[in-house]
């Protein structure tokens, strides 16, 4: 099997690392915080890799992609795993760069919370933005499928708009809900499973959350305006009919 590199061993990078090792790949990782077998400090170890996953924090990813330009060959496939795609799609790279985003994770962070099978059944979005060959895309999607995920190809713009609706806005709403309710001591004493589930995303990785809100604020604001409209429809329209429709469509999504 080909050699695969991973930069950053947090929740996502660590989970990729564990899965690929279990699958029998020759996998190496570059991490400044973790030590162990097949884990190194320098990008030199990545020179003969066929595929490299950049799993750094979003605010560090551009710098990593720039640094890799001097270490990787032109036929190396590189992908990042950032939850935003527009900001990484502004520069052509001397290697084969295919931005991507695995729709998997938890509210936890760090290698200690990474786990095998994290991507099983998850959608993994790819946003090719330059003249990347079908062969390169197929190589990456094949590897993603071996991780148990389902590849989905779209544009960076469409990805970021959709991510605001189903990931970034819900996180912000979860945080705002907790912040609002915490101002009422009785509410906090009464809070139970429903409030716990609604505010799970308030525990999101602070660094990642700040990057999402900073880099995708326009799409998040638009998503919140759409939410206001939907709340209005629920309170002024055919509530039972809308709830029935919601239950039906949601049950199809999450069987």
BELCORWO-V360780 format. One record per residue. N is the residue number from 1. RES is the residue in one small letter. PHI is phi in whole degrees, -180 to 180 (none if undefined). D_CENTER is the distance of its C-alpha to the mean C-alpha in whole Angstrom. Layout:
n-><N/N>
res-><RES/RES>
phi-><PHI/PHI>
d_center-><D_CENTER/D_CENTER>
This chain:
n-><1/2/3/4/5/6/7/8/9/10/11/12/13/14/15/16/17/18/19/20/21/22/23/24/25/26/27/28/29/30/31/32/33/34/35/36/37/38/39/40/41/42/43/44/45/46/47/48/49/50/51/52/53/54/55/56/57/58/59/60/61/62/63/64/65/66/67/68/69/70/71/72/73/74/75/76/77/78/79/80/81/82/83/84/85/86/87/88/89/90/91/92/93/94/95/96/97/98/99/100/101/102/103/104/105/106/107/108/109/110/111/112/113/114/115/116/117/118/119/120/121/122/123/124/125/126/127/128/129/130/131/132/133/134/135/136/137/138/139/140/141/142/143/144/145/146/147/148/149/150/151/152/153/154/155/156/157/158/159/160/161/162/163/164/165/166/167/168/169/170/171/172/173/174/175/176/177/178/179/180/181/182/183/184/185/186/187/188/189/190/191/192/193/194/195/196/197/198/199/200/201/202/203/204/205/206/207/208/209/210/211/212/213/214/215/216/217/218/219/220/221/222/223/224/225/226/227/228/229/230/231/232/233/234/235/236/237/238/239/240/241/242/243/244/245/246/247/248/249/250/251/252/253/254/255>
res-><x/x/x/x/x/x/x/x/x/x/x/x/x/x/x/x/x/x/x/x/x/x/x/x/x/x/x/x/x/x/x/x/x/x/x/x/x/x/x/x/x/x/x/x/x/x/x/x/x/x/x/x/x/x/x/x/x/x/x/x/x/x/x/x/x/x/x/x/x/x/x/x/x/x/x/x/x/x/x/x/x/x/x/x/x/x/x/x/x/x/x/x/x/x/x/x/x/x/x/x/x/x/x/x/x/x/x/x/x/x/x/x/x/x/x/x/x/x/x/x/x/x/x/x/x/x/x/x/x/x/x/x/x/x/x/x/x/x/x/x/x/x/x/x/x/x/x/x/x/x/x/x/x/x/x/x/x/x/x/x/x/x/x/x/x/x/x/x/x/x/x/x/x/x/x/x/x/x/x/x/x/x/x/x/x/x/x/x/x/x/x/x/x/x/x/x/x/x/x/x/x/x/x/x/x/x/x/x/x/x/x/x/x/x/x/x/x/x/x/x/x/x/x/x/x/x/x/x/x/x/x/x/x/x/x/x/x/x/x/x/x/x/x/x/x/x/x/x/x/x/x/x/x/x/x>
phi-><none/-71/-84/-127/-113/-133/-110/95/-117/-85/-59/-76/-61/-65/-70/-62/-57/-66/-65/-67/-64/-65/-78/93/-75/-81/-116/-126/-130/-115/-146/-92/-113/-108/-130/148/-64/68/-117/-129/-104/-111/-70/-56/-65/-91/-59/-105/-79/-84/-134/-128/-98/-96/-116/-77/-58/-57/-73/-110/-66/-59/-61/-65/-60/-65/-66/-69/-61/-92/-111/-105/-81/-69/-101/-80/-90/-120/-136/-103/-127/-64/-82/-128/-118/-59/-73/-95/-102/-105/-141/-76/-114/-74/-105/-88/-100/-124/-60/-153/-152/-75/-86/-149/149/-139/-77/-92/-139/92/-60/-66/-103/-74/-156/-69/83/-59/-96/-62/82/-84/-77/-125/-86/-118/-129/-59/-129/-133/-77/-88/-71/-60/-62/-65/-63/-65/-62/-71/-64/-63/-68/-61/-65/-67/-78/95/-94/-115/-65/-139/-104/-153/-93/-62/-63/-65/-60/-66/-65/-68/-63/-62/-73/-109/-135/-74/-62/-57/-62/-65/-64/-60/-67/-66/-62/-66/-61/-70/-67/-67/-80/-118/-58/-65/-60/-69/-73/-83/-57/-137/-62/-62/-67/-60/-68/-68/-110/-58/-70/-66/-90/-58/-47/-61/-65/-64/-62/-64/-63/-64/-67/-70/-86/-124/-63/-66/-67/-66/-62/-65/-63/-66/-63/-67/-65/-56/-63/-66/-61/-62/-64/-71/-87/-116/-112/-86/-58/-58/-66/-68/-64/-61/-65/-62/-61/-65/-70/-69/-65/-73/-74/-120/-80>
d_center-><26/24/23/19/18/15/15/14/14/12/10/8/11/13/12/12/16/17/17/18/21/22/22/24/23/24/21/21/19/19/19/21/21/21/24/25/26/24/23/24/24/25/23/26/25/23/25/26/23/22/18/16/13/12/10/11/11/10/14/15/13/16/18/17/17/21/22/21/23/26/25/24/26/26/25/22/19/16/12/9/6/5/4/8/10/13/14/14/16/19/20/22/21/24/22/20/17/14/11/8/5/5/5/6/7/10/12/13/12/14/16/18/15/14/15/16/15/12/11/14/14/11/10/8/9/11/13/16/18/21/24/22/24/23/24/21/19/20/20/16/16/19/17/14/16/18/15/15/13/14/13/13/14/15/15/13/15/15/11/11/14/12/9/12/14/12/9/11/14/14/13/16/18/18/19/22/23/23/25/27/28/29/32/34/35/36/33/31/34/34/30/29/26/25/25/23/20/20/19/17/14/16/16/12/12/14/13/10/11/14/12/11/14/16/14/14/17/19/16/16/20/20/18/20/24/23/22/26/27/26/27/31/31/31/33/36/35/36/34/35/34/30/30/31/29/25/26/27/24/22/23/23/19/19/22>
